[in-house]
Amino acid sequence: MSQYITIRKAPGKWSVRAGGAVLGETSNALELSEGDLPPVIYFPREDIATAFLDASDKVTHCPHKGDARHFSIVTKSKTIQDCAWSYEDPKEEAARIKGHLAFYISADVAVEQL
């Protein structure tokens, strides 16, 4: 594991909400710390209501984690563009986040420890 990236089991139970709906809750979240950036919570894909997610064409690259595929959240009232991402084939130092989703926190999306 790189000293730049640290991945650990996130303590407690976590939820993600968007558009007034709970998209997922889990006690199996991972917390990824990367350099000086704030930690990011990664949810196991099986704990997310993926029916709300729509794959987008956006792909970003991280030299430490690899290529991230992005998703939009489709709610009853709107579509929140490119607000979730997943590393489908992460680099070895981030292998634990494979099969997980993370979310950009905004006025429309909340990630909270319960």
PLY file of the C-alpha trace (Angstrom):
ply
format ascii 1.0
element vertex 114
property float x
property float y
property float z
element edge 113
property int vertex1
property int vertex2
end_header
0.00 0.00 0.00
1.26 3.44 -0.92
1.92 5.94 1.84
0.06 8.47 -0.31
-3.20 6.49 -0.19
-4.63 4.91 2.95
-7.78 2.78 2.88
-9.50 1.57 6.04
-12.93 0.38 7.08
-15.01 3.46 7.85
-16.30 3.34 11.42
-20.04 3.09 12.01
-22.92 3.19 9.57
-23.04 5.54 6.54
-25.77 6.78 4.22
-25.96 8.63 0.93
-29.03 10.71 0.00
-30.00 12.62 -3.12
-33.22 14.35 -4.13
-34.83 13.46 -0.81
-34.25 9.72 -1.33
-31.86 7.43 0.51
-29.70 5.79 -2.17
-27.92 3.53 0.25
-26.87 2.70 3.79
-23.99 0.52 4.85
-21.87 -0.59 7.76
-19.23 -1.77 5.28
-18.01 1.55 3.87
-14.35 2.22 3.21
-12.60 5.50 3.97
-9.90 6.50 1.49
-7.40 9.19 2.48
-5.22 10.60 -0.28
-2.46 13.08 0.47
-3.82 16.32 1.93
-7.33 15.82 0.49
-10.31 15.22 2.78
-11.17 11.52 3.23
-13.70 10.02 0.81
-16.27 7.38 1.78
-16.68 4.48 -0.67
-19.91 2.46 -0.50
-20.10 -1.20 -1.55
-22.05 -1.28 -4.81
-24.46 -3.89 -3.41
-25.54 -1.40 -0.70
-26.53 1.30 -3.23
-29.83 1.51 -5.13
-28.08 1.50 -8.50
-31.42 1.91 -10.33
-30.99 5.64 -9.53
-27.60 5.73 -11.27
-27.07 6.41 -14.95
-23.59 5.77 -16.38
-22.15 8.83 -18.08
-19.42 9.20 -20.67
-17.15 10.99 -18.20
-13.95 9.20 -17.23
-11.25 10.77 -15.08
-7.76 9.52 -14.31
-5.89 9.45 -11.00
-2.22 8.44 -11.13
-2.65 6.56 -7.83
-6.04 4.88 -8.33
-6.52 4.57 -12.10
-9.50 5.48 -14.29
-12.80 6.40 -12.67
-16.11 5.91 -14.45
-18.74 8.49 -13.50
-22.48 8.24 -12.93
-25.35 10.69 -12.70
-28.14 10.30 -10.16
-31.64 10.41 -11.63
-34.30 11.52 -9.12
-37.99 12.29 -9.62
-37.28 16.01 -9.93
-33.88 16.20 -11.67
-30.70 14.56 -12.85
-27.56 15.32 -10.85
-24.78 15.07 -13.41
-21.57 13.09 -12.83
-21.92 13.06 -9.04
-20.78 9.50 -8.37
-17.74 7.53 -9.47
-16.25 4.08 -9.34
-12.85 2.60 -10.12
-13.80 -0.52 -12.08
-10.18 -1.69 -12.36
-8.16 0.26 -9.78
-4.40 0.18 -9.47
-2.98 -2.30 -6.97
-2.54 0.29 -4.20
-6.29 1.05 -4.34
-7.57 -2.48 -5.07
-9.84 -2.47 -1.99
-12.18 0.14 -3.58
-13.04 -2.08 -6.54
-16.79 -2.70 -6.49
-17.41 0.51 -4.52
-18.99 3.87 -5.35
-18.14 7.32 -4.03
-20.18 10.52 -4.26
-19.40 14.21 -4.65
-20.99 15.98 -1.69
-23.06 18.99 -2.74
-26.33 20.79 -2.04
-28.01 17.86 -3.86
-26.02 14.91 -2.47
-25.30 14.14 1.19
-22.95 11.50 2.59
-23.42 11.14 6.33
-22.33 8.97 9.19
-25.43 7.77 11.05
0 1
1 2
2 3
3 4
4 5
5 6
6 7
7 8
8 9
9 10
10 11
11 12
12 13
13 14
14 15
15 16
16 17
17 18
18 19
19 20
20 21
21 22
22 23
23 24
24 25
25 26
26 27
27 28
28 29
29 30
30 31
31 32
32 33
33 34
34 35
35 36
36 37
37 38
38 39
39 40
40 41
41 42
42 43
43 44
44 45
45 46
46 47
47 48
48 49
49 50
50 51
51 52
52 53
53 54
54 55
55 56
56 57
57 58
58 59
59 60
60 61
61 62
62 63
63 64
64 65
65 66
66 67
67 68
68 69
69 70
70 71
71 72
72 73
73 74
74 75
75 76
76 77
77 78
78 79
79 80
80 81
81 82
82 83
83 84
84 85
85 86
86 87
87 88
88 89
89 90
90 91
91 92
92 93
93 94
94 95
95 96
96 97
97 98
98 99
99 100
100 101
101 102
102 103
103 104
104 105
105 106
106 107
107 108
108 109
109 110
110 111
111 112
112 113
